[in-house]
């Protein structure tokens, strides 16, 4: 996937040096509701980062997701597992867009900066094989939630989520 050299979003500027990964979000009607007490899991293969980060070649970023209502996503508990060396992470950004629209999308104007201040050392870890269908048993990078409006809230249409990192080295 080729990303534009520079795209400006509310409170966040994507540049060619930023690490990015993109993934289709399941139709919102198939996601657990907030009141169900369980979450669905989105996993990004960090081997797709451009440029690559060698210790993360077999690692994943995991986000838990629910639908608090038919027009909104709620992302929680970002985790990175499978790193072969300690990696420093600063700033995690969640961008959402309709899948038919080009580019990475935009951050939510109200809560998009919730994970901007994350600063963490990602420890060496081993992923279970096979990966569980439930969330990984590891400490999240942040326990706060980000609510993001859905663009494709009816039918089988999908939105796309892109994640960006200020620093990942």
N, C-alpha and C positions, 0 to 999 in steps of 0.2 A: 504494500500500500504506500503510495506516495503522498506526502503531506505538503501543503504550501510552505514556502520559506518563512512567511510571517503572517499570522492571523491575529487580530486583536479581538478579544472577548472581554466582557465586563470584568474588570479587576484582574485580568490575566492575559499575558501576551505569550503566544506560542511562537517559538523560534526554531530554526533548524537544529539547534544544539540541544533542544529539550527531548527527553526520552518519552516515546509515545507507544501506546498499544490500543487497538480498537476491537470491539466485540459487540455482536447483536444482543440486545436485551430480549428475553422471551416476551411474547405478547402479554400485556399487563393483566389480561383476564386469566392467565395461567399462573400468576404469581400468588404466593400465600398472602392473605390479608394480614394487616398488622395485628388484628385481634386473635389470629389463629395461634399465636405463640410459637411459630416456627418460621424459618427463613429459607429462601432459595439461595443458591450459591452461584456467583459468577467467578470464573477463573481465567486469568490472562496468562498465557505462556510468555514469560519474560525473555525467551529466546528471540522474540520478534522485535525487541527494542532496537531502534535505529538512532545512533550507533549502538552496537551491542555492549553489554557489560559482562565480561567473561565469567565472574563468579555466579552470575544469574542465568547462565546459559540453559540450565535445567530447572530453574526456579519458576514459581508462579506467584502472582498477586491474586489474592482472594478477597472478594467483597460479598457481604451478605446483603440480600435485597428482599423487600416486601412491598406490597402495595397498600398504603394506608387508606386509599380510596381509589376509585376507577380512573383518576387523572394524575396520580402522583406516585413516584418511586421514593423509597427510603433506603439509603445505603448505609451500612454499619460495618464495624469491625474489620477494617482493612488489615490484611496479614500478608507477609511475604515469607514463603517457605521454600526450602531447597537450595539455599545459597551455599556455595562451596568455600566462601571466605567472608569475613565481616565486610559489609557494605554500608556506607553512610548514605542516608536518605534525608532530604530536606524538602518539604512542601509536596503535598499530593493533591492533584486537581482532578475533579470529576466533571467531564463535559458530556452533554447529551444532545442529540439531534435526531430528526427523522432519518430513517435509513436511506431514503431516496435523495437526501440532500448531500452535496459534496462538502468536504472539509471535516474538521474534527468536532464541531459543535461549540456550545458555549456553556459557561458555568452559570448556575442559578444566581440571579441577581441578589437574592436574600441570604442564601446559605452557602453559596459557592466557595467562600473563603474559609469554611470551617476547618478544613485540614491543611490550609496553607502553612500553618506554623509547626506542623509535625517536623521534628528533628530526631532521628533515631539511628541507632546502629543496628543493622539487620544481622542477627547472629548466623553462624553456620548451623544448618539444620538439614535433616533428611526427610523427604516426603514419604508418606506411606504408599505402598504399592499393593493393590490399586488404590487410587484416591477415593476417599469416602464420598458418598452423595451428600453428606452432612458437612457442616463447617469443620475446618481443621481444628485440632486441639492445640492451639498455640496462643500466645498473648497477642492481642491486636495492637496495631500501631497507635490507635486512638479509639476511644469508646463512644465518642459523640456521633450522632447520626447526621446525615445530609439528606434533606428532602429536595427532590427535583421534580418539576412538572413534566408530565409525559406529553409527548407530541402526538403519538399514535395510540390513542386510548380506546379505539373501537376496532373490532374485527381482528384479523390475523396480522395486521401491520406491525412492524417492529421499529423501535428506536435503536440507535447505536450509542454505546457509551465508549468514550475515549478517556484514558487516564494519562496524566502528565506529571512529571516530577521536576521540581526546580533543580535539585542536585541528586544524582544517583551515581556513586562512584566507589 
